[in-house]
Amino acid sequence: MQTKKKPEGRLAILTPGLGAVSTTFMAGVEMIRQGKSKPIGSVTQMGTARIGRRDEPNRYVKINELVPLADIKDIAFGAWDIVSEPGDVVAERSKVLTREHLNEIKPYLKTIVPKKGVHDPELVRRLEADHVKSEKTAREKIEALRQDIRDFKRDLNAKRAVTVFCASTEVYRSAALNLPPALKDFDKLIDANDPAITPTMMYAYASICEGVPFINGTPNYSVDLPAIQELARDKCVPIAGKDFKSGQTMMKTVLAPALKARMIGLNGWYSTNILGNRDGEVLDDPAAFKSKEVTKSSVLSTILEKDLYPDLYSKYAHKVSIHYYPPRGDDKEGWDNIDIFGWMGYPMQIKINFLCKDSILAAPLALDLALFGDLASRLEWKGIQEWLSFYFKSPMTKPGLEVENDLFIQQTKLKNTLRAIAGEEPITHLGLDYYGEDLPLPTAKK
Ligand SMILES: NC(=O)c1ccc[n+]([C@@H]2O[C@H](COP(=O)([O-])OP(=O)(O)OC[C@H]3O[C@@H](n4cnc5c(N)ncnc54)[C@H](O)[C@@H]3O)[C@@H](O)[C@H]2O)c1
């Protein structure tokens, strides 16, 4: 296991889906490389971690100096899409970036031409696909994707690759939960060209077979399947997901822990959004929204733990909705109305109105996840990377472990993992030793 040495050679970041998030991600990386922008929102580029004691000077280290991450100048991008538009056309249409930025970045984005995607029109129903692989069976499609990955690496002159899945949200299928957990049985379904094998699963399967970490930025079922997790462990490939925690859910996983920390009760949490980009159009299909609803809804129950605090959290209502409203484009507006209660049961309310830019929030998460996925791969870590929970609405854990959704516990886990990789001590925030005999522990009193 090498922990100190900076990686050599280029890193290919491959995105199934060349849409608003991917093009904003690519545009930002290129602008940063050209010195025209700062990596705002990226923990790998701007974040720090303290190492050692608080009473020693200069203990804060930049995260990309603490652990050996790929340099963003060594990143090259490749993409697949089921629509043939190149990156500059997508960025223009997605209306995330200003005219000034578009003019600067379009020559670069023009060079990002997607390869044909694998597609199931039953699962992504609102898009007109004109750029779809002609292979007929699931196995053939997987093999074609594997060949694409090898071609990307060769053409981009990359030593390593990471897949960051940024394609449209697929229709929710509860049947995916019943897919066979053993890889050998899942393989039989692939060979039988079973319709339960979705495009997202195929991208994941192909990436893992090529030794390429797979990061799922969407709610789609893929690396959460036990059979695909088995494949990842067999092939020694890191996997992480799912669904970028970018806006409303990020705020929820900050506020809910604050309420719980102060033992404030909750009667209800009503969350709604208006969104007018292509993601919003796809999510306007109720069956696709169901996938999103599942990842957006689970966070409160795991944070609030009603069984531990029945007087505070056993009866709250939680509603989540997204409404497609074209004039708003990528400028999503999220409203939260939170009905809480305090001392002697007195009711209070909190209102949040988050006027955000969806892809601007998601892009730095994609960058961090790609760099950490590559780091995990070089450490020869395999399977579920729970330490990356910080970035996801619905984090994956080893079966049997409770999911942690509190953003600040997730951040502590992330930073302590990075300290451990760097050979440094974890930070517990106990700090009694700074006060010596003023704060002796009972056992030390004798
Ligand atoms: N923006 C955010 O804050 C955010 C947060 C969490 C998750 N997400 C998820 O990220 C994904 C991308 O979001 P976006 O705003 O870029 O959407 P988008 O619609 O702009 O881009 C998605 C792209 O995926 C393509 N696509 C669909 N099916 C495909 C397939 N099978 N293979 C290859 N390409 C395919 C579409 O043609 C489209 O170009 C969505 O699933 C969204 O829910 C976004």
The ligand as a MOL file (V3000), in Angstrom:
LIG
                    3D

  0  0  0     0  0            999 V3000
M  V30 BEGIN CTAB
M  V30 COUNTS 44 48 0 0 0
M  V30 BEGIN ATOM
M  V30 1 N -27.5730 18.6720 -9.7390 0
M  V30 2 C -27.6480 18.1700 -8.5540 0
M  V30 3 O -27.5360 18.8600 -7.5700 0
M  V30 4 C -27.8280 16.6840 -8.4060 0
M  V30 5 C -27.8240 16.1900 -7.1240 0
M  V30 6 C -27.9750 14.8130 -6.9410 0
M  V30 7 C -28.1230 13.9900 -8.0410 0
M  V30 8 N -28.1690 14.5050 -9.2830 0 CHG=1
M  V30 9 C -28.3920 13.5630 -10.3760 0
M  V30 10 O -27.3630 13.6780 -11.3250 0
M  V30 11 C -27.8880 13.2630 -12.5920 0
M  V30 12 C -27.4810 14.2940 -13.6360 0
M  V30 13 O -28.1260 15.5220 -13.3770 0
M  V30 14 P -28.1150 16.6530 -14.5200 0
M  V30 15 O -28.7200 17.8500 -13.9340 0
M  V30 16 O -26.7800 16.6900 -15.1380 0 CHG=-1
M  V30 17 O -29.1570 16.0070 -15.5640 0
M  V30 18 P -29.1680 16.2050 -17.1490 0
M  V30 19 O -30.5180 15.7560 -17.5820 0
M  V30 20 O -28.7070 17.5580 -17.5390 0
M  V30 21 O -28.0540 15.1640 -17.6360 0
M  V30 22 C -28.2590 13.7840 -17.6430 0
M  V30 23 C -27.7220 13.2550 -18.9480 0
M  V30 24 O -27.7630 11.8310 -18.8940 0
M  V30 25 C -28.0850 11.3850 -20.2020 0
M  V30 26 N -28.5210 9.9890 -20.1050 0
M  V30 27 C -29.7210 9.4990 -19.7240 0
M  V30 28 N -29.6800 8.1570 -19.7110 0
M  V30 29 C -28.4210 7.7960 -20.0830 0
M  V30 30 C -27.7620 6.5520 -20.2390 0
M  V30 31 N -28.3950 5.4110 -20.0160 0
M  V30 32 N -26.4610 6.5540 -20.6220 0
M  V30 33 C -25.8000 7.7290 -20.8470 0
M  V30 34 N -26.3910 8.9430 -20.7170 0
M  V30 35 C -27.6840 8.9660 -20.3260 0
M  V30 36 C -29.1120 12.3760 -20.6930 0
M  V30 37 O -29.2240 12.3610 -22.0840 0
M  V30 38 C -28.5350 13.6880 -20.1600 0
M  V30 39 O -27.6810 14.2930 -21.1070 0
M  V30 40 C -29.3990 13.1110 -12.4140 0
M  V30 41 O -29.7180 11.7420 -12.2260 0
M  V30 42 C -29.6550 13.8650 -11.1510 0
M  V30 43 O -30.8050 13.4320 -10.4540 0
M  V30 44 C -28.0050 15.8360 -9.4910 0
M  V30 END ATOM
M  V30 BEGIN BOND
M  V30 1 1 1 2
M  V30 2 2 2 3
M  V30 3 1 2 4
M  V30 4 1 4 5
M  V30 5 2 4 44
M  V30 6 2 5 6
M  V30 7 1 6 7
M  V30 8 2 7 8
M  V30 9 1 8 9
M  V30 10 1 8 44
M  V30 11 1 9 10
M  V30 12 1 9 42
M  V30 13 1 10 11
M  V30 14 1 11 12
M  V30 15 1 11 40
M  V30 16 1 12 13
M  V30 17 1 13 14
M  V30 18 2 14 15
M  V30 19 1 14 16
M  V30 20 1 14 17
M  V30 21 1 17 18
M  V30 22 2 18 19
M  V30 23 1 18 20
M  V30 24 1 18 21
M  V30 25 1 21 22
M  V30 26 1 22 23
M  V30 27 1 23 24
M  V30 28 1 23 38
M  V30 29 1 24 25
M  V30 30 1 25 26
M  V30 31 1 25 36
M  V30 32 1 26 27
M  V30 33 1 26 35
M  V30 34 2 27 28
M  V30 35 1 28 29
M  V30 36 1 29 30
M  V30 37 2 29 35
M  V30 38 1 30 31
M  V30 39 2 30 32
M  V30 40 1 32 33
M  V30 41 2 33 34
M  V30 42 1 34 35
M  V30 43 1 36 37
M  V30 44 1 36 38
M  V30 45 1 38 39
M  V30 46 1 40 41
M  V30 47 1 40 42
M  V30 48 1 42 43
M  V30 END BOND
M  V30 END CTAB
M  END
